[in-house]
Amino acid sequence: MNQPEKKFAFVFEGQGKQFPGMYLDLYNISPEARKIFDTADRFCRRTGWPRITDVCFEADPTKSLLVQPNFHPISVQLAIVTGEVATSAYLHKRGVPDADVNAGQSLGQFAAAIESKFFIYQRILPAIVVRAQVTEHASQIKETANGVIYDIRRKEHDLIGVVKQKLDQSRQEDDDGEVTLFNHRYQVMVGGTRRHIEELINLIRESHPGIRAELFLNAQLSHHRRLTDVQPIFNRVLESIRSGIGATIPLISDATNQVVHTLSDFKREVGSQLKNPLDWNSNMQRLSDMGAMTWVEIGPGKIFGPMAKMASLDVEVLPTPNVEAMEEVIERLARPSKAFSI
Protein backbone atom coordinates (compact mmCIF):
# COMPACT_ATOMS: atom_id res chain seq x y z
CA MET A 1 0.00 0.00 0.00
CA ASN A 2 1.31 3.45 -0.91
CA GLN A 3 2.07 5.75 1.98
CA PRO A 4 0.20 9.07 1.94
CA GLU A 5 2.31 11.89 0.52
CA LYS A 6 3.55 14.34 3.11
CA LYS A 7 2.53 17.96 2.71
CA PHE A 8 5.03 20.73 2.16
CA ALA A 9 5.01 24.48 2.71
CA PHE A 10 6.69 27.54 1.30
CA VAL A 11 7.88 29.75 4.18
CA PHE A 12 9.07 33.26 3.35
CA GLU A 13 11.66 35.17 5.35
CA GLY A 14 11.23 38.70 6.63
CA GLN A 15 14.01 41.26 6.96
CA GLY A 16 17.36 40.49 8.48
CA LYS A 17 19.32 38.24 6.12
CA GLN A 18 19.47 40.49 3.05
CA PHE A 19 22.92 41.28 1.67
CA PRO A 20 24.52 43.10 -1.29
CA GLY A 21 24.59 40.86 -4.36
CA MET A 22 21.68 38.68 -3.32
CA TYR A 23 19.85 36.99 -6.21
CA LEU A 24 22.44 38.01 -8.83
CA ASP A 25 23.05 34.36 -9.77
CA LEU A 26 19.31 33.81 -10.14
CA TYR A 27 18.88 36.97 -12.22
CA ASN A 28 21.65 35.88 -14.58
CA ILE A 29 20.17 32.47 -15.40
CA SER A 30 16.40 32.85 -15.12
CA PRO A 31 14.15 34.77 -17.56
CA GLU A 32 11.32 34.35 -15.02
CA ALA A 33 13.37 36.04 -12.31
CA ARG A 34 14.44 38.85 -14.65
CA LYS A 35 10.78 39.46 -15.51
CA ILE A 36 9.99 39.98 -11.82
CA PHE A 37 12.98 42.30 -11.29
CA ASP A 38 12.12 44.27 -14.44
CA THR A 39 8.58 44.77 -13.13
CA ALA A 40 10.02 46.09 -9.87
CA ASP A 41 12.38 48.45 -11.70
CA ARG A 42 9.52 49.91 -13.75
CA PHE A 43 7.57 50.56 -10.55
CA CYS A 44 10.58 52.23 -8.95
CA ARG A 45 11.16 54.47 -11.98
CA ARG A 46 7.55 55.63 -11.83
CA THR A 47 7.62 56.30 -8.09
CA GLY A 48 11.13 57.71 -7.69
CA TRP A 49 12.80 54.90 -5.74
CA PRO A 50 16.18 53.39 -6.72
CA ARG A 51 15.95 50.45 -9.10
CA ILE A 52 15.73 47.11 -7.32
CA THR A 53 18.46 45.71 -9.55
CA ASP A 54 20.74 48.50 -8.27
CA VAL A 55 19.78 47.78 -4.67
CA CYS A 56 20.53 44.08 -5.02
CA PHE A 57 23.45 44.06 -7.45
CA GLU A 58 25.24 47.44 -7.24
CA ALA A 59 25.41 48.01 -3.49
CA ASP A 60 28.69 48.29 -1.61
CA PRO A 61 29.53 44.68 -0.66
CA THR A 62 31.36 45.82 2.48
CA LYS A 63 28.23 47.34 4.07
CA SER A 64 24.82 46.11 5.10
CA LEU A 65 22.02 46.99 2.72
CA LEU A 66 20.31 48.87 5.55
CA VAL A 67 23.17 51.39 5.89
CA GLN A 68 23.88 52.03 2.21
CA PRO A 69 23.82 55.85 1.72
CA ASN A 70 21.95 55.68 -1.59
CA PHE A 71 19.20 53.26 -0.55
CA HIS A 72 16.23 53.99 1.70
CA PRO A 73 14.93 51.10 3.85
CA ILE A 74 11.83 51.11 1.62
CA SER A 75 14.03 50.13 -1.33
CA VAL A 76 15.47 47.27 0.70
CA GLN A 77 12.00 46.01 1.64
CA LEU A 78 10.93 46.09 -2.00
CA ALA A 79 14.09 44.19 -2.91
CA ILE A 80 13.43 41.50 -0.32
CA VAL A 81 9.92 40.78 -1.58
CA THR A 82 11.04 40.98 -5.22
CA GLY A 83 13.80 38.43 -4.70
CA GLU A 84 11.50 36.05 -2.86
CA VAL A 85 8.84 36.24 -5.58
CA ALA A 86 11.52 35.70 -8.23
CA THR A 87 12.79 32.64 -6.35
CA SER A 88 9.37 30.99 -6.15
CA ALA A 89 8.71 31.78 -9.83
CA TYR A 90 11.96 30.05 -10.78
CA LEU A 91 11.19 27.01 -8.66
CA HIS A 92 7.74 26.67 -10.25
CA LYS A 93 9.14 27.05 -13.76
CA ARG A 94 11.52 24.21 -12.99
CA GLY A 95 8.70 21.94 -11.90
CA VAL A 96 8.23 22.52 -8.17
CA PRO A 97 4.44 22.44 -7.62
CA ASP A 98 2.33 24.73 -5.49
CA ALA A 99 2.75 24.05 -1.78
CA ASP A 100 -0.09 22.77 0.35
CA VAL A 101 0.16 25.82 2.60
CA ASN A 102 2.24 29.00 2.72
CA ALA A 103 3.56 31.17 5.54
CA GLY A 104 5.70 34.26 5.90
CA GLN A 105 7.36 36.12 8.71
CA SER A 106 6.57 39.85 8.89
CA LEU A 107 7.46 41.30 5.46
CA GLY A 108 7.48 37.74 4.12
CA GLN A 109 3.69 37.67 4.45
CA PHE A 110 3.44 39.73 1.27
CA ALA A 111 5.49 37.28 -0.79
CA ALA A 112 3.55 34.40 0.81
CA ALA A 113 0.25 36.06 -0.19
CA ILE A 114 1.44 36.35 -3.79
CA GLU A 115 2.41 32.68 -3.67
CA SER A 116 -1.08 31.91 -2.35
CA LYS A 117 -2.49 33.71 -5.42
CA PHE A 118 -4.37 36.37 -3.48
CA PHE A 119 -3.00 38.92 -5.98
CA ILE A 120 -0.26 39.32 -8.56
CA TYR A 121 3.12 40.77 -7.67
CA GLN A 122 2.86 44.30 -9.07
CA ARG A 123 -0.37 45.03 -7.20
CA ILE A 124 1.22 44.76 -3.77
CA LEU A 125 4.19 47.08 -4.34
CA PRO A 126 2.37 50.31 -3.32
CA ALA A 127 1.23 48.66 -0.09
CA ILE A 128 4.81 47.68 0.80
CA VAL A 129 5.91 51.29 0.30
CA VAL A 130 3.08 52.71 2.43
CA ARG A 131 3.66 50.12 5.15
CA ALA A 132 7.29 51.22 5.41
CA GLN A 133 6.34 54.90 5.34
CA VAL A 134 3.80 54.71 8.14
CA THR A 135 6.12 52.69 10.39
CA GLU A 136 8.88 55.22 9.77
CA HIS A 137 6.54 58.12 10.55
CA ALA A 138 5.27 56.55 13.77
CA SER A 139 8.81 55.75 14.88
CA GLN A 140 9.96 59.35 14.39
CA ILE A 141 7.44 60.78 16.85
CA LYS A 142 9.71 59.65 19.70
CA GLU A 143 13.27 58.37 19.73
CA THR A 144 12.73 54.64 19.40
CA ALA A 145 14.74 51.49 19.82
CA ASN A 146 14.39 47.78 19.34
CA GLY A 147 16.05 45.12 21.43
CA VAL A 148 16.65 41.45 20.65
CA ILE A 149 17.28 38.86 23.36
CA TYR A 150 18.79 35.63 22.08
CA ASP A 151 19.36 32.10 23.35
CA ILE A 152 16.99 32.08 26.29
CA ARG A 153 17.53 28.57 27.65
CA ARG A 154 15.29 26.66 30.02
CA LYS A 155 17.56 27.45 32.94
CA GLU A 156 16.77 31.14 32.37
CA HIS A 157 13.02 30.52 32.34
CA ASP A 158 12.57 33.55 34.61
CA LEU A 159 13.94 35.91 31.94
CA ILE A 160 10.67 36.30 30.03
CA GLY A 161 9.08 37.31 33.34
CA VAL A 162 11.80 39.92 33.86
CA VAL A 163 11.15 41.29 30.37
CA LYS A 164 7.40 41.50 30.84
CA GLN A 165 7.71 43.09 34.28
CA LYS A 166 10.03 45.80 32.94
CA LEU A 167 7.75 46.48 29.98
CA ASP A 168 4.72 46.69 32.26
CA GLN A 169 6.60 49.29 34.32
CA SER A 170 7.42 51.28 31.19
CA ARG A 171 3.76 51.33 30.15
CA GLN A 172 2.78 52.66 33.58
CA GLU A 173 5.14 55.56 32.86
CA ASP A 174 3.22 56.39 29.66
CA ASP A 175 5.67 54.60 27.42
CA ASP A 176 4.77 51.92 24.91
CA GLY A 177 7.48 49.33 25.36
CA GLU A 178 6.28 45.84 24.52
CA VAL A 179 7.18 42.52 23.00
CA THR A 180 6.86 42.72 19.21
CA LEU A 181 8.07 39.30 18.11
CA PHE A 182 8.65 35.84 19.52
CA ASN A 183 10.87 34.21 16.88
CA HIS A 184 10.61 31.04 18.93
CA ARG A 185 10.37 30.27 22.59
CA TYR A 186 14.04 31.16 23.14
CA GLN A 187 14.25 34.48 21.32
CA VAL A 188 12.24 37.65 21.78
CA MET A 189 12.21 41.14 20.24
CA VAL A 190 11.01 44.19 22.14
CA GLY A 191 10.34 47.73 20.95
CA GLY A 192 9.53 51.14 22.38
CA THR A 193 11.13 54.44 23.27
CA ARG A 194 14.88 54.45 23.57
CA ARG A 195 15.18 55.06 27.31
CA HIS A 196 13.02 52.13 28.38
CA ILE A 197 14.37 49.63 25.86
CA GLU A 198 17.95 50.62 26.69
CA GLU A 199 17.21 50.17 30.40
CA LEU A 200 15.69 46.74 29.71
CA ILE A 201 18.63 45.50 27.63
CA ASN A 202 21.13 46.73 30.23
CA LEU A 203 19.10 45.06 33.01
CA ILE A 204 19.19 41.74 31.16
CA ARG A 205 22.91 42.00 30.50
CA GLU A 206 23.54 42.58 34.22
CA SER A 207 21.13 40.01 35.63
CA HIS A 208 21.75 37.27 33.01
CA PRO A 209 25.37 37.68 31.81
CA GLY A 210 25.19 34.50 29.73
CA ILE A 211 22.40 35.91 27.58
CA ARG A 212 23.09 37.78 24.36
CA ALA A 213 21.01 40.96 24.27
CA GLU A 214 21.42 43.60 21.56
CA LEU A 215 20.13 47.15 21.34
CA PHE A 216 19.21 48.80 18.03
CA LEU A 217 18.80 52.56 18.38
CA ASN A 218 16.55 54.73 16.19
CA ALA A 219 15.02 51.58 14.74
CA GLN A 220 11.65 51.56 13.05
CA LEU A 221 8.99 49.92 15.16
CA SER A 222 7.07 47.05 13.61
CA HIS A 223 4.23 44.96 15.01
CA HIS A 224 3.77 47.54 17.74
CA ARG A 225 0.63 49.17 19.11
CA ARG A 226 2.04 52.62 18.49
CA LEU A 227 1.17 51.94 14.84
CA THR A 228 -2.56 51.79 15.64
CA ASP A 229 -3.03 55.44 14.64
CA VAL A 230 -1.44 54.98 11.22
CA GLN A 231 -3.04 51.64 10.45
CA PRO A 232 -6.06 53.23 8.65
CA ILE A 233 -3.68 54.73 6.07
CA PHE A 234 -2.23 51.31 5.37
CA ASN A 235 -5.69 49.74 5.30
CA ARG A 236 -6.87 52.16 2.61
CA VAL A 237 -4.04 51.05 0.35
CA LEU A 238 -4.83 47.41 1.04
CA GLU A 239 -8.49 47.95 0.15
CA SER A 240 -7.47 49.20 -3.29
CA ILE A 241 -5.86 45.86 -4.15
CA ARG A 242 -7.97 43.77 -6.46
CA SER A 243 -8.28 40.00 -6.48
CA GLY A 244 -5.57 37.70 -7.71
CA ILE A 245 -5.25 35.11 -10.43
CA GLY A 246 -7.52 32.25 -9.47
CA ALA A 247 -7.80 29.61 -6.78
CA THR A 248 -5.94 30.38 -3.58
CA ILE A 249 -3.63 28.31 -1.37
CA PRO A 250 -4.06 28.47 2.43
CA LEU A 251 -1.83 30.97 4.20
CA ILE A 252 -0.93 31.06 7.90
CA SER A 253 -1.35 34.54 9.37
CA ASP A 254 1.66 35.53 11.43
CA ALA A 255 -0.52 37.98 13.38
CA THR A 256 -3.24 35.61 14.65
CA ASN A 257 -2.05 32.14 13.55
CA GLN A 258 -5.31 31.70 11.64
CA VAL A 259 -5.51 29.96 8.26
CA VAL A 260 -6.37 32.56 5.61
CA HIS A 261 -8.24 31.52 2.45
CA THR A 262 -9.41 34.76 0.81
CA LEU A 263 -8.01 38.14 -0.19
CA SER A 264 -10.39 39.98 2.14
CA ASP A 265 -9.22 37.85 5.06
CA PHE A 266 -5.59 38.50 4.13
CA LYS A 267 -6.17 42.26 4.08
CA ARG A 268 -7.61 42.07 7.58
CA GLU A 269 -4.79 39.91 8.88
CA VAL A 270 -1.90 41.85 7.36
CA GLY A 271 -3.48 45.07 8.61
CA SER A 272 -3.59 43.56 12.08
CA GLN A 273 0.05 42.48 11.71
CA LEU A 274 1.11 46.12 11.60
CA LYS A 275 0.16 46.82 15.24
CA ASN A 276 0.19 43.41 16.94
CA PRO A 277 3.13 41.29 18.15
CA LEU A 278 4.02 38.19 16.18
CA ASP A 279 4.60 34.69 17.51
CA TRP A 280 6.47 32.71 14.90
CA ASN A 281 6.81 29.77 17.25
CA SER A 282 3.03 29.30 17.06
CA ASN A 283 3.13 29.66 13.27
CA MET A 284 5.71 26.90 12.98
CA GLN A 285 3.67 24.65 15.25
CA ARG A 286 0.57 25.34 13.14
CA LEU A 287 2.39 24.30 9.97
CA SER A 288 3.47 21.08 11.63
CA ASP A 289 -0.04 20.40 12.95
CA MET A 290 -1.37 20.80 9.39
CA GLY A 291 0.98 18.04 8.24
CA ALA A 292 3.49 20.25 6.41
CA MET A 293 6.67 18.43 7.39
CA THR A 294 8.86 19.79 4.56
CA TRP A 295 9.41 23.55 4.36
CA VAL A 296 10.96 25.34 1.40
CA GLU A 297 12.53 28.44 2.93
CA ILE A 298 12.32 31.31 0.46
CA GLY A 299 14.85 34.06 1.09
CA PRO A 300 18.58 34.77 1.19
CA GLY A 301 19.17 33.31 4.66
CA LYS A 302 18.94 30.04 6.54
CA ILE A 303 16.85 30.88 9.58
CA PHE A 304 13.92 28.49 9.78
CA GLY A 305 15.95 25.31 10.19
CA PRO A 306 17.56 26.43 13.48
CA MET A 307 14.27 27.95 14.63
CA ALA A 308 12.38 24.71 14.00
CA LYS A 309 15.07 22.76 15.82
CA MET A 310 14.87 25.10 18.81
CA ALA A 311 11.10 24.59 18.81
CA SER A 312 11.60 20.77 18.80
CA LEU A 313 9.80 20.32 15.48
CA ASP A 314 10.75 17.31 13.38
CA VAL A 315 10.55 19.01 9.99
CA GLU A 316 12.77 19.14 6.92
CA VAL A 317 13.78 22.68 5.94
CA LEU A 318 15.13 23.30 2.43
CA PRO A 319 16.75 26.77 2.16
CA THR A 320 17.13 28.69 -1.12
CA PRO A 321 19.86 31.32 -0.55
CA ASN A 322 21.38 30.79 -4.00
CA VAL A 323 20.84 28.93 -7.27
CA GLU A 324 22.84 25.92 -6.13
CA ALA A 325 20.50 25.45 -3.16
CA MET A 326 17.46 26.04 -5.39
CA GLU A 327 18.62 23.23 -7.65
CA GLU A 328 18.69 20.92 -4.65
CA VAL A 329 15.08 21.86 -3.88
CA ILE A 330 14.12 21.21 -7.50
CA GLU A 331 15.76 17.78 -7.42
CA ARG A 332 13.92 17.01 -4.20
CA LEU A 333 10.43 18.26 -5.11
CA ALA A 334 10.05 18.92 -8.84
CA ARG A 335 7.22 17.25 -10.72
CA PRO A 336 7.72 18.18 -14.39
CA SER A 337 4.13 17.48 -15.39
CA LYS A 338 2.94 20.25 -13.04
CA ALA A 339 5.45 22.93 -14.03
CA PHE A 340 4.29 26.46 -13.35
CA SER A 341 4.12 28.90 -16.24
CA ILE A 342 4.71 32.63 -15.80
C-alpha positions as CSV (number, residue, x, y, z in Angstrom):
1,M,0.0,0.0,0.0
2,N,1.3,3.5,-0.9
3,Q,2.1,5.8,2.0
4,P,0.2,9.1,1.9
5,E,2.3,11.9,0.5
6,K,3.6,14.3,3.1
7,K,2.5,18.0,2.7
8,F,5.0,20.7,2.2
9,A,5.0,24.5,2.7
10,F,6.7,27.5,1.3
11,V,7.9,29.8,4.2
12,F,9.1,33.3,3.4
13,E,11.7,35.2,5.3
14,G,11.2,38.7,6.6
15,Q,14.0,41.3,7.0
16,G,17.4,40.5,8.5
17,K,19.3,38.2,6.1
18,Q,19.5,40.5,3.1
19,F,22.9,41.3,1.7
20,P,24.5,43.1,-1.3
21,G,24.6,40.9,-4.4
22,M,21.7,38.7,-3.3
23,Y,19.9,37.0,-6.2
24,L,22.4,38.0,-8.8
25,D,23.1,34.4,-9.8
26,L,19.3,33.8,-10.1
27,Y,18.9,37.0,-12.2
28,N,21.7,35.9,-14.6
29,I,20.2,32.5,-15.4
30,S,16.4,32.9,-15.1
31,P,14.1,34.8,-17.6
32,E,11.3,34.3,-15.0
33,A,13.4,36.0,-12.3
34,R,14.4,38.9,-14.6
35,K,10.8,39.5,-15.5
36,I,10.0,40.0,-11.8
37,F,13.0,42.3,-11.3
38,D,12.1,44.3,-14.4
39,T,8.6,44.8,-13.1
40,A,10.0,46.1,-9.9
41,D,12.4,48.4,-11.7
42,R,9.5,49.9,-13.7
43,F,7.6,50.6,-10.5
44,C,10.6,52.2,-9.0
45,R,11.2,54.5,-12.0
46,R,7.5,55.6,-11.8
47,T,7.6,56.3,-8.1
48,G,11.1,57.7,-7.7
49,W,12.8,54.9,-5.7
50,P,16.2,53.4,-6.7
51,R,16.0,50.5,-9.1
52,I,15.7,47.1,-7.3
53,T,18.5,45.7,-9.5
54,D,20.7,48.5,-8.3
55,V,19.8,47.8,-4.7
56,C,20.5,44.1,-5.0
57,F,23.4,44.1,-7.5
58,E,25.2,47.4,-7.2
59,A,25.4,48.0,-3.5
60,D,28.7,48.3,-1.6
61,P,29.5,44.7,-0.7
62,T,31.4,45.8,2.5
63,K,28.2,47.3,4.1
64,S,24.8,46.1,5.1
65,L,22.0,47.0,2.7
66,L,20.3,48.9,5.5
67,V,23.2,51.4,5.9
68,Q,23.9,52.0,2.2
69,P,23.8,55.8,1.7
70,N,21.9,55.7,-1.6
71,F,19.2,53.3,-0.5
72,H,16.2,54.0,1.7
73,P,14.9,51.1,3.8
74,I,11.8,51.1,1.6
75,S,14.0,50.1,-1.3
76,V,15.5,47.3,0.7
77,Q,12.0,46.0,1.6
78,L,10.9,46.1,-2.0
79,A,14.1,44.2,-2.9
80,I,13.4,41.5,-0.3
81,V,9.9,40.8,-1.6
82,T,11.0,41.0,-5.2
83,G,13.8,38.4,-4.7
84,E,11.5,36.0,-2.9
85,V,8.8,36.2,-5.6
86,A,11.5,35.7,-8.2
87,T,12.8,32.6,-6.3
88,S,9.4,31.0,-6.1
89,A,8.7,31.8,-9.8
90,Y,12.0,30.1,-10.8
91,L,11.2,27.0,-8.7
92,H,7.7,26.7,-10.2
93,K,9.1,27.1,-13.8
94,R,11.5,24.2,-13.0
95,G,8.7,21.9,-11.9
96,V,8.2,22.5,-8.2
97,P,4.4,22.4,-7.6
98,D,2.3,24.7,-5.5
99,A,2.7,24.0,-1.8
100,D,-0.1,22.8,0.4
101,V,0.2,25.8,2.6
102,N,2.2,29.0,2.7
103,A,3.6,31.2,5.5
104,G,5.7,34.3,5.9
105,Q,7.4,36.1,8.7
106,S,6.6,39.8,8.9
107,L,7.5,41.3,5.5
108,G,7.5,37.7,4.1
109,Q,3.7,37.7,4.4
110,F,3.4,39.7,1.3
111,A,5.5,37.3,-0.8
112,A,3.5,34.4,0.8
113,A,0.2,36.1,-0.2
114,I,1.4,36.3,-3.8
115,E,2.4,32.7,-3.7
116,S,-1.1,31.9,-2.3
117,K,-2.5,33.7,-5.4
118,F,-4.4,36.4,-3.5
119,F,-3.0,38.9,-6.0
120,I,-0.3,39.3,-8.6
121,Y,3.1,40.8,-7.7
122,Q,2.9,44.3,-9.1
123,R,-0.4,45.0,-7.2
124,I,1.2,44.8,-3.8
125,L,4.2,47.1,-4.3
126,P,2.4,50.3,-3.3
127,A,1.2,48.7,-0.1
128,I,4.8,47.7,0.8
129,V,5.9,51.3,0.3
130,V,3.1,52.7,2.4
131,R,3.7,50.1,5.2
132,A,7.3,51.2,5.4
133,Q,6.3,54.9,5.3
134,V,3.8,54.7,8.1
135,T,6.1,52.7,10.4
136,E,8.9,55.2,9.8
137,H,6.5,58.1,10.6
138,A,5.3,56.6,13.8
139,S,8.8,55.7,14.9
140,Q,10.0,59.3,14.4
141,I,7.4,60.8,16.9
142,K,9.7,59.6,19.7
143,E,13.3,58.4,19.7
144,T,12.7,54.6,19.4
145,A,14.7,51.5,19.8
146,N,14.4,47.8,19.3
147,G,16.0,45.1,21.4
148,V,16.6,41.4,20.7
149,I,17.3,38.9,23.4
150,Y,18.8,35.6,22.1
151,D,19.4,32.1,23.3
152,I,17.0,32.1,26.3
153,R,17.5,28.6,27.7
154,R,15.3,26.7,30.0
155,K,17.6,27.4,32.9
156,E,16.8,31.1,32.4
157,H,13.0,30.5,32.3
158,D,12.6,33.6,34.6
159,L,13.9,35.9,31.9
160,I,10.7,36.3,30.0
161,G,9.1,37.3,33.3
162,V,11.8,39.9,33.9
163,V,11.2,41.3,30.4
164,K,7.4,41.5,30.8
165,Q,7.7,43.1,34.3
166,K,10.0,45.8,32.9
167,L,7.8,46.5,30.0
168,D,4.7,46.7,32.3
169,Q,6.6,49.3,34.3
170,S,7.4,51.3,31.2
171,R,3.8,51.3,30.2
172,Q,2.8,52.7,33.6
173,E,5.1,55.6,32.9
174,D,3.2,56.4,29.7
175,D,5.7,54.6,27.4
176,D,4.8,51.9,24.9
177,G,7.5,49.3,25.4
178,E,6.3,45.8,24.5
179,V,7.2,42.5,23.0
180,T,6.9,42.7,19.2
181,L,8.1,39.3,18.1
182,F,8.7,35.8,19.5
183,N,10.9,34.2,16.9
184,H,10.6,31.0,18.9
185,R,10.4,30.3,22.6
186,Y,14.0,31.2,23.1
187,Q,14.2,34.5,21.3
188,V,12.2,37.6,21.8
189,M,12.2,41.1,20.2
190,V,11.0,44.2,22.1
191,G,10.3,47.7,20.9
192,G,9.5,51.1,22.4
193,T,11.1,54.4,23.3
194,R,14.9,54.5,23.6
195,R,15.2,55.1,27.3
196,H,13.0,52.1,28.4
197,I,14.4,49.6,25.9
198,E,17.9,50.6,26.7
199,E,17.2,50.2,30.4
200,L,15.7,46.7,29.7
201,I,18.6,45.5,27.6
202,N,21.1,46.7,30.2
203,L,19.1,45.1,33.0
204,I,19.2,41.7,31.2
205,R,22.9,42.0,30.5
206,E,23.5,42.6,34.2
207,S,21.1,40.0,35.6
208,H,21.7,37.3,33.0
209,P,25.4,37.7,31.8
210,G,25.2,34.5,29.7
211,I,22.4,35.9,27.6
212,R,23.1,37.8,24.4
213,A,21.0,41.0,24.3
214,E,21.4,43.6,21.6
215,L,20.1,47.2,21.3
216,F,19.2,48.8,18.0
217,L,18.8,52.6,18.4
218,N,16.6,54.7,16.2
219,A,15.0,51.6,14.7
220,Q,11.6,51.6,13.0
221,L,9.0,49.9,15.2
222,S,7.1,47.0,13.6
223,H,4.2,45.0,15.0
224,H,3.8,47.5,17.7
225,R,0.6,49.2,19.1
226,R,2.0,52.6,18.5
227,L,1.2,51.9,14.8
228,T,-2.6,51.8,15.6
229,D,-3.0,55.4,14.6
230,V,-1.4,55.0,11.2
231,Q,-3.0,51.6,10.5
232,P,-6.1,53.2,8.7
233,I,-3.7,54.7,6.1
234,F,-2.2,51.3,5.4
235,N,-5.7,49.7,5.3
236,R,-6.9,52.2,2.6
237,V,-4.0,51.1,0.3
238,L,-4.8,47.4,1.0
239,E,-8.5,48.0,0.1
240,S,-7.5,49.2,-3.3
241,I,-5.9,45.9,-4.2
242,R,-8.0,43.8,-6.5
243,S,-8.3,40.0,-6.5
244,G,-5.6,37.7,-7.7
245,I,-5.2,35.1,-10.4
246,G,-7.5,32.3,-9.5
247,A,-7.8,29.6,-6.8
248,T,-5.9,30.4,-3.6
249,I,-3.6,28.3,-1.4
250,P,-4.1,28.5,2.4
251,L,-1.8,31.0,4.2
252,I,-0.9,31.1,7.9
253,S,-1.3,34.5,9.4
254,D,1.7,35.5,11.4
255,A,-0.5,38.0,13.4
256,T,-3.2,35.6,14.6
257,N,-2.0,32.1,13.5
258,Q,-5.3,31.7,11.6
259,V,-5.5,30.0,8.3
260,V,-6.4,32.6,5.6
261,H,-8.2,31.5,2.4
262,T,-9.4,34.8,0.8
263,L,-8.0,38.1,-0.2
264,S,-10.4,40.0,2.1
265,D,-9.2,37.9,5.1
266,F,-5.6,38.5,4.1
267,K,-6.2,42.3,4.1
268,R,-7.6,42.1,7.6
269,E,-4.8,39.9,8.9
270,V,-1.9,41.9,7.4
271,G,-3.5,45.1,8.6
272,S,-3.6,43.6,12.1
273,Q,0.0,42.5,11.7
274,L,1.1,46.1,11.6
275,K,0.2,46.8,15.2
276,N,0.2,43.4,16.9
277,P,3.1,41.3,18.2
278,L,4.0,38.2,16.2
279,D,4.6,34.7,17.5
280,W,6.5,32.7,14.9
281,N,6.8,29.8,17.2
282,S,3.0,29.3,17.1
283,N,3.1,29.7,13.3
284,M,5.7,26.9,13.0
285,Q,3.7,24.6,15.2
286,R,0.6,25.3,13.1
287,L,2.4,24.3,10.0
288,S,3.5,21.1,11.6
289,D,0.0,20.4,12.9
290,M,-1.4,20.8,9.4
291,G,1.0,18.0,8.2
292,A,3.5,20.2,6.4
293,M,6.7,18.4,7.4
294,T,8.9,19.8,4.6
295,W,9.4,23.6,4.4
296,V,11.0,25.3,1.4
297,E,12.5,28.4,2.9
298,I,12.3,31.3,0.5
299,G,14.9,34.1,1.1
300,P,18.6,34.8,1.2
301,G,19.2,33.3,4.7
302,K,18.9,30.0,6.5
303,I,16.9,30.9,9.6
304,F,13.9,28.5,9.8
305,G,16.0,25.3,10.2
306,P,17.6,26.4,13.5
307,M,14.3,27.9,14.6
308,A,12.4,24.7,14.0
309,K,15.1,22.8,15.8
310,M,14.9,25.1,18.8
311,A,11.1,24.6,18.8
312,S,11.6,20.8,18.8
313,L,9.8,20.3,15.5
314,D,10.8,17.3,13.4
315,V,10.5,19.0,10.0
316,E,12.8,19.1,6.9
317,V,13.8,22.7,5.9
318,L,15.1,23.3,2.4
319,P,16.7,26.8,2.2
320,T,17.1,28.7,-1.1
321,P,19.9,31.3,-0.5
322,N,21.4,30.8,-4.0
323,V,20.8,28.9,-7.3
324,E,22.8,25.9,-6.1
325,A,20.5,25.5,-3.2
326,M,17.5,26.0,-5.4
327,E,18.6,23.2,-7.7
328,E,18.7,20.9,-4.6
329,V,15.1,21.9,-3.9
330,I,14.1,21.2,-7.5
331,E,15.8,17.8,-7.4
332,R,13.9,17.0,-4.2
333,L,10.4,18.3,-5.1
334,A,10.0,18.9,-8.8
335,R,7.2,17.2,-10.7
336,P,7.7,18.2,-14.4
337,S,4.1,17.5,-15.4
338,K,2.9,20.2,-13.0
339,A,5.5,22.9,-14.0
340,F,4.3,26.5,-13.4
341,S,4.1,28.9,-16.2
342,I,4.7,32.6,-15.8
